[in-house]
Amino acid sequence: MNPVTNTRCTSGDSGVNASLELVDKFCYLVDMLSVDGDADVAIETRIRIGWNKFRHLVPLLTNKDISLIVRGRLYSSCVQSCMLHGSETWPVRKENEVPLQRAEIRMVKCMCGIKLQDSIPSKGLRERLGLGDVILVLQQNRL
């Protein structure tokens, strides 16, 4: 991952004959920070990381020989924890919760072998896997 991501770049003078590069967002300790201080970029990045971890574990998470409870524990400890890493410091708004919930619902349906078009309540699927709602877990992790 690139440590500095430029969307708008200008030079600033620190006053000691050194030139500093000003950026809108950057990666610091695997967390995306933005100038405006919101969590949009961080949440987007963590969801992408969660999907990468999910794809890596798909053979185990979709294996019919492994019980749903064990798959849920594996998901919770590996995928969900990656998605929520650093969330203790995020200033989360309602519009930030929606992408997290959508990503989790898609992953849960995949683990249960349910098509995305099927209208099975996600609450029931999470109960089968022994998972809590990602937003409740996010709120419990808050500092």
N, C-alpha and C positions, 0 to 999 in steps of 0.2 A: 504494500500500500504506500502510496506517495505521501510523505510527511507534510508536504505543503500543497494545497490545492488552490489554485488561483481562479477566481472568477472576475475579480477586479483587482488590479495591482497598481499601487502607486508607491513612490518612495517618500519616506519621511526622514527628517534629520533629528537625531537624538541629542544634538547639541555638543557632542564630543568628537566631531569629525568622523562620525560613523553613519552610514546610511542603513536604515532599516526598511525591510520590505513589509508593506501592509497588505494583508490578505483578508478575504471575507470568511474563510473557514480553513481549518487545518486539523491534522490528526496529532493528538498528544496522548501517549500511553494507550493506544488502541481505542481512543474515544475521539469522536469528531466534535470539535468546538467551533462555534460560529460567532461572528461579531455581534449579532443581535441577542445572543444569550439564550435562544430558545433551543428546544430539544429535537427539532425536525430532522436535522442532518444526522444527529446521533442515533435517533430511532430508526431512520432509514438504513443506516449503516449496520446497526445491530440486527435488523430483520434480515438483511442480506447475509450476514454472518450466520444467523440461525438457519437460513435455508441451505447454506453450504454445508453446515454440520448435519442437517437433516438428510441431504442427498448422500452424504458420506455414510450415514447409518441406515439408509433405506432397507438394505437386506435384513437387518435385524428388526427394524421397526415395523416391517410389513410381513414378517415371517409368521405364518399361521401356527407353527409348532410352538411358538412362545406365547404365553398367556398375555391377555390384554393388560393386566395389572403390571406385569414385568415390563412390557413395552412402554407403558405409561411412566414407570419409574425411570426407565432409560431415557425417555424423551425429556422428562422433567430435569434429570440430572445433567444431561448433555446439551440438548437443544434449547430448552427453555432458559436454562442458566446462561447460555451464550447470548441469547436474545436480550436478556435482562441485565447483563453485566454492566455495571456502572449506572444503573437506573436510579440508584439512591440519590444521585445528584441532578437528575433531569427535572426541569420545571414542566411537568406533563400537563397538557390541556386535553379537553375532550377530543379534539380533532387529531391528537397524537395517539389516542387509545384505539381508534378505529383500525389503522393499519396493523397494529399488534394483534388485535382480535381476529382480523381477516386472515393473517398469516397463520395464526394458531389453528383456526377452524379448518383451513385447507390441509394443514399437516395432520390434524386429528382425524379428519375424514379419510385421508390417505392411509393412516395407520389402521383404521377400522375396516378398510376395504369398501368404503362408501363412495359413490360417485358424487361429484360436486353438485350435480343437478338434483340429486335426491333430497327431498325436504325432510330430513331427520333432524330434530333439534340438537344443536351442538351441546347443550347441557347434558343430555342423556349420553352422548358419546364420551364427553369428559368424565362422567360418572363411571362408565364402563372401564375407562383407563385409570381411574383413581386420580384424576387431575383437577386442580382448582382453576378457576378462570384466570387468565393471564393478567387481567387488570387487578384482581384481588391480590395476586402474588406480587405484582408491582407495588401496590399500596402497602403491603406488609414489609416490603424491602426498604421503604422510605426511611431516611434518617430521622 
